[in-house]
Amino acid sequence: MPRRQWQAPVVVAYLTFVLAGVSGGVTGVLLPAQIRDYGLDMATIGTTFFTFSAGFMLAGSTSGMLIHRFGIRTALAVGGGAYVLAGLYTAVRPPFLALLAVQVLAGYGTGILESALNTFLAGLPNSTTLLNRLHAFFGVGALAGPLLATWILGFAPWTAVWLVLALASVPLIAAFLVTLPAGAPTAGAAPPSEGTPKPGRTGGGLLAAVSREPAVLLGAVFLAVYVGLELSVGNWAFTFLTDERGQSDQLAGYIVSGYWLGLTAGRFVISPLAARMGLTPIGMTFACLFGVTAATVLVWIVPGTAPAFASFALFGFFLGPLFPTTMAVAPLLASPALVPTTIGLLNGVSVIGGALFPWLAGAIGEGLGVWTLPPYALVLALLQLAVWRMVTDRIAPATTAPGPAAP
């Protein structure tokens, strides 16, 4: 596929991830309005997170089959259509049980879109840089989402935010159908190599075949720990800074924003810099993991406002590239025909860590004190490093050489 053919759909992919980031970023702003509207407590409204995660995991387990059978364009149409329908139904202010149920559809649509776009970009030249930019644009959307939601809530009900998100998705879906060629490349476009069991012959198909790959399972564990670490720090850093370090609410908010800005900047900056230095994606990931570990130690042992801002920003900066770079490495974890399912599984399983590890961080903080956040983060950082080492041990050395530059 010539470069000029994939430039337009790549731009649309970036815009779609901005919208996905906005969708994630508005959630926290809308929760108080939803609690007041439905007359619920925090624990009850929080059940929407679980149903959304269930839909996201369902997407991770089925996206490979969908892409394998119908192609990237159809998968994007299915995911986008599910998201639009979920958004439009949410915008009519359904009863709470219906809202709870429709989050499964929203999670499924979001998961299919993310898996399909990760698979599409993983099949292009210079995929590591492209995927890092893709996820950086998610960060851009996540930063803009709270501002957008706050502005809309100034003159409209919370349901209007979902109406805007649903309507904004429609032209993006249409743009994919127009710009993406029918034979769009994917990371799994090549046929299975000789000696590799063909998916579907035994063991229940593509998902069963992927689940028997140790490198894929370890990659899924790695991303579960990654998302757990990212959200543990993102969710509890404000409480740590105010309760343990005595920062004002305003300064703590700035420091947490610096963490998210660092995470977004790392995805834009580190991959191109690593390519110029001749680092492979695997080598770059090791460098980032060491950077995350060092920044975690700084967060723990260095007090003060300026050091806190610098250490949290550095933590996010080195943490940011880990998820998209793992997606770029996914074609090395399994045979070509299994790559779309591999990416779907990696994407789907990551939400387990995003639910488990932040909850555990809060439970430990409640029992022992919020001072435990930095040592807890350090344990997860070291666990990431150990799991990544096990992942790379299962990748053939010949496949880790730098790839060709983008045309």
C-alpha positions in Angstrom: 0.0 0.0 0.0 1.7 3.2 -1.1 2.3 5.9 1.5 -0.1 8.4 -0.1 -2.9 5.8 0.2 -2.6 5.3 3.9 -1.9 8.9 5.0 -5.6 9.9 5.0 -6.9 6.9 7.0 -4.0 7.4 9.5 -5.1 11.0 10.1 -8.7 9.8 10.6 -7.3 7.2 13.0 -5.6 9.9 15.0 -8.8 11.9 15.1 -10.7 8.8 16.2 -8.3 8.3 19.1 -8.8 12.0 20.1 -12.5 11.3 20.3 -11.9 8.1 22.3 -9.7 10.1 24.7 -12.4 12.8 25.0 -14.9 10.0 25.7 -12.8 8.7 28.6 -11.9 12.1 29.9 -15.6 13.3 30.3 -16.5 10.4 32.6 -15.2 11.9 35.8 -16.9 15.2 35.1 -20.3 13.6 34.3 -20.3 11.3 37.4 -21.6 14.0 39.9 -24.4 15.0 37.5 -25.4 11.4 37.0 -25.4 10.7 40.7 -27.7 13.7 41.3 -29.9 12.8 38.3 -30.5 9.2 39.2 -30.3 9.7 43.0 -27.6 7.1 43.5 -24.4 6.8 45.6 -20.9 6.6 44.3 -20.6 2.8 44.6 -23.8 2.2 42.6 -22.9 4.6 39.8 -19.4 3.0 39.7 -21.0 -0.3 38.5 -21.1 1.4 35.0 -17.3 0.9 34.9 -17.7 -2.8 35.2 -20.3 -3.1 32.5 -18.2 -0.9 30.2 -15.1 -3.1 30.9 -17.1 -6.2 30.2 -18.0 -4.9 26.7 -14.4 -3.8 26.2 -13.2 -7.3 27.0 -15.8 -8.9 24.7 -14.4 -6.7 21.9 -10.9 -7.9 22.7 -11.9 -11.5 22.4 -13.9 -11.1 19.1 -12.1 -8.3 17.2 -9.5 -10.7 15.7 -12.2 -12.9 14.3 -14.1 -9.9 12.9 -11.0 -8.5 11.2 -9.8 -11.9 10.0 -13.2 -12.6 8.4 -14.4 -9.2 7.2 -11.4 -6.8 7.2 -10.5 -3.6 8.9 -13.2 -1.4 7.2 -16.0 -3.6 8.3 -14.6 -3.9 11.9 -14.4 -0.1 12.1 -17.9 0.2 10.8 -19.2 -2.3 13.4 -17.3 -0.7 16.3 -18.2 2.8 15.3 -21.8 1.9 14.8 -22.0 0.3 18.2 -20.5 3.4 19.8 -22.9 5.8 18.0 -25.9 3.7 19.0 -24.7 3.6 22.7 -24.1 7.3 22.7 -27.5 8.2 21.1 -29.3 6.0 23.6 -27.4 7.4 26.5 -28.3 10.9 25.3 -32.1 10.2 25.8 -31.5 9.7 29.5 -32.5 6.0 29.9 -33.4 4.4 33.2 -30.4 3.5 35.3 -30.6 -0.2 34.6 -30.7 0.5 30.9 -27.8 2.9 31.2 -25.9 0.1 33.0 -26.7 -2.3 30.2 -25.8 0.1 27.3 -22.3 0.6 28.7 -21.6 -2.9 27.5 -22.4 -1.7 24.0 -20.3 1.4 24.5 -17.4 -0.6 25.8 -17.7 -3.1 22.9 -17.7 -0.3 20.3 -14.7 1.4 21.9 -12.8 -1.8 22.1 -13.4 -2.8 18.5 -12.3 0.6 17.3 -9.2 0.6 19.3 -8.2 -3.0 18.4 -8.9 -2.4 14.7 -6.9 0.8 14.6 -4.0 -0.7 16.5 -4.0 -3.6 14.0 -4.2 -1.3 11.0 -1.2 0.8 12.1 0.8 -2.2 13.3 0.7 -3.4 9.6 2.2 -0.1 8.3 5.9 0.9 7.9 7.3 2.7 10.9 4.5 1.2 13.0 6.1 2.0 16.4 6.1 5.7 15.8 2.7 5.6 14.2 1.2 3.7 17.2 2.9 6.0 19.7 1.4 9.0 18.0 -2.0 7.3 17.9 -2.0 6.8 21.6 -0.6 10.3 22.2 -3.7 11.7 20.5 -5.8 9.7 23.0 -4.0 11.6 25.7 -4.8 14.9 23.9 -8.4 13.9 23.9 -8.3 12.9 27.6 -6.9 16.3 28.5 -9.6 18.1 26.4 -12.5 16.0 27.6 -13.0 17.5 31.1 -12.9 21.0 29.6 -15.5 20.1 27.0 -17.8 18.4 29.5 -17.5 21.3 32.0 -18.4 23.8 29.3 -21.4 21.8 28.0 -22.7 21.3 31.6 -22.7 25.1 32.0 -25.8 25.3 29.7 -27.1 21.8 29.1 -27.7 18.5 30.9 -25.1 15.7 31.1 -26.9 13.8 28.4 -25.9 16.5 25.9 -22.3 15.5 26.2 -23.0 12.0 25.0 -25.1 13.4 22.1 -22.1 15.5 21.0 -19.8 12.5 21.2 -22.2 10.3 19.2 -22.7 12.8 16.5 -19.0 13.5 16.2 -18.4 9.8 15.6 -20.5 9.7 12.5 -18.3 11.7 10.1 -15.2 9.7 11.3 -16.9 6.4 10.5 -17.8 7.8 7.0 -14.3 9.0 6.5 -12.9 5.5 7.2 -15.3 4.0 4.6 -14.2 6.6 2.1 -10.5 6.7 2.7 -9.5 3.2 3.7 -8.9 0.9 0.7 -10.7 -2.4 0.6 -7.4 -4.2 0.8 -6.1 -2.2 3.7 -3.0 -3.8 5.2 -3.1 -5.4 8.7 -0.3 -6.9 10.8 -1.9 -10.2 10.1 -2.2 -10.0 6.3 0.4 -12.6 5.6 -0.5 -16.3 5.7 0.6 -18.6 8.5 4.1 -19.9 8.2 4.8 -23.6 7.6 4.5 -25.6 10.7 2.2 -23.2 12.4 -1.2 -24.6 13.3 -3.8 -22.8 11.3 -6.4 -21.0 13.5 -9.8 -22.7 13.6 -8.6 -26.3 13.0 -8.4 -27.3 16.6 -8.9 -25.8 20.0 -11.8 -23.4 19.3 -10.5 -21.1 16.7 -8.4 -17.9 16.6 -8.8 -17.0 20.3 -7.9 -20.5 21.5 -4.9 -20.5 19.2 -3.7 -17.2 20.6 -4.3 -18.3 24.2 -1.8 -21.1 23.7 1.0 -18.6 22.8 3.2 -18.0 25.9 4.5 -14.7 24.5 1.0 -13.4 23.9 -0.1 -14.3 27.4 2.9 -12.6 28.9 2.3 -9.6 26.7 -1.3 -9.4 28.1 0.0 -9.6 31.7 2.5 -6.8 30.9 -0.2 -4.5 29.6 -2.5 -5.3 32.5 0.3 -4.3 34.9 1.0 -1.2 32.7 -2.6 0.0 32.7 -2.9 -0.8 36.4 0.2 1.3 37.2 -0.9 4.2 34.9 -4.3 4.4 36.5 -3.1 3.8 40.1 -0.9 6.8 39.9 -3.4 8.8 37.9 -6.3 8.1 40.3 -4.5 8.4 43.6 -1.6 10.9 43.0 -3.9 13.8 44.0 -4.8 12.2 47.3 -1.1 11.3 48.0 0.0 14.9 47.2 -2.6 16.6 49.4 -2.8 14.1 52.3 0.8 12.9 52.6 2.8 15.8 51.1 0.6 18.6 52.2 0.2 20.2 48.8 -2.7 22.5 48.2 -5.5 21.3 46.0 -4.5 23.7 43.2 -0.8 22.6 43.2 -1.7 19.0 43.4 -4.0 19.4 40.4 -1.2 21.0 38.5 1.2 18.2 39.3 -1.3 15.5 38.3 -1.9 17.4 35.0 1.9 17.4 34.5 1.8 13.6 34.9 -0.8 13.3 32.1 1.0 15.9 29.9 4.3 13.9 30.4 2.6 10.7 29.3 1.2 12.3 26.2 4.5 14.0 25.4 6.5 10.8 25.8 4.4 9.2 23.1 5.1 12.0 20.7 8.8 12.4 21.5 10.5 9.1 22.5 9.8 6.8 19.6 11.2 9.2 16.9 14.2 9.9 19.1 14.8 6.2 19.7 14.6 5.6 15.9 17.3 8.2 15.3 19.5 6.6 17.9 19.0 3.2 16.3 17.1 1.6 19.2 14.7 -1.2 18.4 11.2 -1.0 19.9 12.3 -3.7 22.4 15.4 -1.8 23.4 13.4 1.5 23.6 10.9 -0.3 25.9 13.6 -1.4 28.2 15.0 2.1 28.4 11.5 3.5 29.2 11.0 0.8 31.9 14.3 1.8 33.6 13.2 5.5 33.3 9.8 4.7 34.9 11.6 2.8 37.8 14.0 5.7 38.4 11.1 8.3 38.3 9.1 6.2 40.8 12.1 6.3 43.3 12.2 10.1 42.8 8.5 10.4 43.6 9.1 8.4 46.8 12.2 10.0 48.2 12.4 13.6 47.0 9.9 16.0 48.7 8.9 19.5 47.6 6.6 21.0 45.0 9.1 21.4 42.1 10.7 17.9 42.5 7.2 16.5 42.7 6.1 18.1 39.4 9.4 17.0 37.7 9.3 13.4 39.0 5.6 12.9 38.2 6.1 14.4 34.7 9.1 12.2 34.1 7.2 9.2 35.4 4.4 9.9 32.8 7.0 10.7 30.1 8.7 7.3 30.3 5.5 5.4 31.0 3.6 6.7 27.9 5.3 4.8 25.1 4.9 1.4 26.7 1.4 0.5 25.7 1.6 1.6 22.0 5.0 0.1 21.6 3.7 -3.3 22.9 1.1 -3.1 20.2 3.8 -2.4 17.6 5.7 -5.5 18.9 2.6 -7.7 18.8 3.4 -9.0 15.3 6.5 -10.6 16.8 4.5 -12.5 19.5 2.5 -14.9 17.3 2.2 -16.1 13.7 0.9 -13.6 11.1 -2.6 -14.9 10.9 -3.0 -14.6 14.6 -1.9 -11.0 15.0 -5.3 -9.2 14.8 -6.6 -11.6 17.5 -3.4 -11.1 19.5 -3.9 -7.3 19.4 -7.5 -7.7 20.4 -6.6 -9.9 23.4 -3.8 -7.6 24.5 -6.2 -4.6 24.4 -9.0 -6.5 26.1 -7.1 -8.0 29.0 -5.4 -4.6 29.8 -8.7 -3.4 31.3 -8.4 -6.1 34.0 -5.3 -4.4 35.3 -7.0 -1.0 35.0 -9.7 -2.2 37.4 -7.7 -4.5 39.8 -4.5 -2.5 40.5 -6.1 0.9 41.2 -8.6 -0.8 43.5 -5.8 -2.5 45.3 -3.8 0.7 45.6 -6.9 2.3 47.2 -7.4 -0.6 49.6 -3.8 -0.5 50.7 -3.9 3.2 51.2 -7.1 3.0 53.2 -5.6 0.3 55.5 -1.9 1.5 55.8 -2.0 5.1 54.6 -1.7 6.9 51.3 2.1 7.1 51.7 2.1 3.5 50.3 1.4 4.8 46.8 5.1 5.3 45.7 6.4 1.9 47.0 3.3 0.3 45.5 4.1 1.9 42.1 7.7 0.8 42.4 6.6 -2.8 42.9 4.5 -2.6 39.8 7.3 -0.9 37.8 9.7 -3.7 38.7 7.0 -6.3 37.9 6.6 -4.6 34.5 10.4 -4.9 33.9 10.4 -8.6 34.9 7.5 -9.5 32.7 8.9 -7.6 29.7 12.1 -9.5 30.1 10.1 -12.8 29.9 8.3 -11.5 26.8 11.5 -10.7 25.0 13.0 -14.1 25.9 10.3 -15.6 23.7 10.9 -13.5 20.7 13.4 -14.9 18.2 16.6 -12.7 18.0 16.3 -12.3 14.3 12.9 -10.6 14.6 14.2 -7.9 17.0 16.4 -6.1 14.4 15.4 -2.6 13.4 12.8 -2.6 10.7 12.9 -0.5 7.5 12.2 3.2 7.7 8.9 4.4 6.5 8.9 5.4 2.9 
